[in-house]
Amino acid sequence: RRQRQMCIRDRYPVARAHSRLWIYRIRRDWCSLVDSLLDEDGTASELDIMRKELTDSIVSIAPIFGEKPFFMSDDFTIVDCCVCPILWRLPKMGIRLPNNKATKPLLSYRDRLFERESVMDSLSEKEKDMLETCISLLTPFSIRSMYSLSQTYDETKLLEHHICLLYTS
């Protein structure tokens, strides 16, 4: 078994190197801004500047999400695991991604991530509390997918409530 794992890892050294590079850049460019915004570390104007910087940085790479179903890959990878929590927390940070032709690939990518059962299962209680904010940003298709993943009566009722709000506003 160990030998098989080593073979798989050694087979894709370039892909692993690219993943490490992207993770490094995400941590360097986005995570410090995310931490400051979530902690509300700074004055209102500083936070606005950080929101704009993070939004611009995320939107600037939007076209790459149109090339492959996941972050520069045909498969869900560790890089997607790094990006997903940031995208999930954007509403909590007061960031709403623009909905235009340029950001359509990014928004579709976000929806694909949030539709994954593994992503929904990995949410902490705090993140599940953010569901109200996040659901208002998703497309109807994503809402239907999340609806099918809801496990309890309360979750189902919450989703029904938000679906009604989404279609009536």
Disulfide bonds with the S-S distance in Angstrom:
none
